[in-house]
Amino acid sequence: MTGGYLFNNLYIYLFLALFLLCTGILGVLFRKTLIGMLISLELILNGAGLNLVALNRFVSPEDGYGVVFTLFIMGIAASETAIALGIIILVFRKYRHIEGEKLKEMKD
């Protein structure tokens, strides 16, 4: 196996995207702090973006649809992060902690 063949293999990129997606899902399920959950959501979005770019590169390289969708995902991720950090700061100011399990008061 040569070095050039390793980077021209679609399955490497799909496996990495699947790894990012699974890591993000496990992080959302098992993290206790809101910052950890936010980072896990970013991993999920990055895995989806890598999947779209890899499929665009190997399946249909003449079209740029995968790259365009990935740019939209990056924009959505940036705005989601800004809004979520604002909410986390407000929660911290009110409750003095950011652990998701201890925020039972927000359900009412």
C-alpha positions as CSV (number, residue, x, y, z in Angstrom):
1,M,0.0,0.0,0.0
2,T,1.5,3.3,-1.0
3,G,1.0,6.6,0.7
4,G,-1.0,8.1,-2.3
5,Y,-3.5,5.2,-2.2
6,L,-4.2,5.7,1.5
7,F,-5.5,9.2,1.0
8,N,-7.4,8.2,-2.2
9,N,-9.6,5.7,-0.3
10,L,-13.2,6.7,0.5
11,Y,-13.5,4.3,3.3
12,I,-10.8,6.0,5.4
13,Y,-12.8,9.2,5.4
14,L,-16.2,7.5,6.0
15,F,-14.7,5.6,9.0
16,L,-13.3,8.8,10.4
17,A,-16.7,10.5,10.0
18,L,-18.4,7.6,11.7
19,F,-15.9,7.7,14.5
20,L,-16.6,11.5,15.0
21,L,-20.4,10.8,14.9
22,C,-20.3,8.0,17.4
23,T,-17.9,9.9,19.7
24,G,-20.3,12.9,19.6
25,I,-23.4,10.8,20.3
26,L,-21.7,9.1,23.3
27,G,-20.5,12.5,24.5
28,V,-24.0,13.9,24.4
29,L,-25.4,10.9,26.3
30,F,-22.7,10.6,29.0
31,R,-21.4,14.2,29.6
32,K,-22.7,15.9,32.6
33,T,-21.7,19.5,31.9
34,L,-23.3,21.7,29.3
35,I,-20.0,22.6,27.8
36,G,-19.1,18.9,27.2
37,M,-22.5,18.4,25.5
38,L,-21.8,21.4,23.3
39,I,-18.5,20.0,22.2
40,S,-20.1,16.7,21.5
41,L,-22.7,18.4,19.3
42,E,-19.8,20.0,17.4
43,L,-18.2,16.6,16.9
44,I,-21.5,15.3,15.4
45,L,-21.7,18.2,13.0
46,N,-18.0,17.9,12.0
47,G,-18.6,14.2,11.3
48,A,-21.5,15.0,9.0
49,G,-19.5,17.7,7.2
50,L,-16.6,15.3,6.7
51,N,-19.0,12.7,5.3
52,L,-20.5,15.2,2.8
53,V,-17.1,16.4,1.6
54,A,-15.7,12.9,1.2
55,L,-18.7,11.7,-0.7
56,N,-18.5,14.8,-2.9
57,R,-14.8,14.2,-3.6
58,F,-15.1,10.5,-4.5
59,V,-18.6,10.1,-5.9
60,S,-19.2,13.3,-7.8
61,P,-16.1,15.5,-8.0
62,E,-17.4,17.8,-10.7
63,D,-20.2,19.1,-8.5
64,G,-19.6,21.2,-5.4
65,Y,-22.8,20.3,-3.5
66,G,-21.1,18.5,-0.7
67,V,-18.8,21.4,0.0
68,V,-21.6,23.9,-0.1
69,F,-23.7,21.9,2.4
70,T,-20.6,21.6,4.6
71,L,-20.3,25.4,4.6
72,F,-23.9,25.7,5.6
73,I,-23.2,23.1,8.4
74,M,-20.2,25.2,9.6
75,G,-22.4,28.3,9.7
76,I,-25.1,26.6,11.6
77,A,-22.5,25.2,14.0
78,A,-21.0,28.6,14.6
79,S,-24.4,30.2,15.3
80,E,-25.5,27.3,17.5
81,T,-22.3,27.6,19.5
82,A,-22.7,31.4,20.1
83,I,-26.3,30.9,21.2
84,A,-25.6,27.9,23.4
85,L,-22.7,29.7,25.1
86,G,-24.9,32.7,25.8
87,I,-27.5,30.3,27.4
88,I,-24.8,28.5,29.4
89,I,-23.5,31.8,30.8
90,L,-27.0,32.8,31.8
91,V,-27.6,29.4,33.5
92,F,-24.3,29.7,35.3
93,R,-25.1,33.2,36.6
94,K,-28.5,32.0,37.9
95,Y,-27.6,28.6,39.4
96,R,-23.8,28.8,39.9
97,H,-23.2,25.5,38.1
98,I,-23.6,24.1,34.6
99,E,-24.2,20.4,35.2
100,G,-27.1,19.3,33.2
101,E,-28.4,16.7,35.7
102,K,-28.7,19.3,38.5
103,L,-30.8,21.7,36.5
104,K,-34.2,20.2,37.5
105,E,-35.6,23.7,38.2
106,M,-35.6,24.5,34.5
107,K,-38.3,21.9,33.7
108,D,-41.1,24.0,35.3
